[in-house]
Amino acid sequence: MQIGKQTITCSVKSCRFNDQKHYCQLAAIEVAPVQHVHNGVAEDESLCSSYEKG
């Protein structure tokens, strides 16, 4: 696996790292599990831990 070779897209306009063109300005993000959710639906079980209010 190569680290630092991915393009991170993001449509969360309230995040300070979103450049408003659907790209994340961070070199990497951390994806974290949502506690106590085990339904197999990705949108329910994970979130971007690197999010900061813009």
Secondary structure, DSSP 4 states (H G I P E B T S, - for coil): --TT----B---TTBTTB-SSSBB-SS---EEEPTT--SS-HHHHEEETT--B-
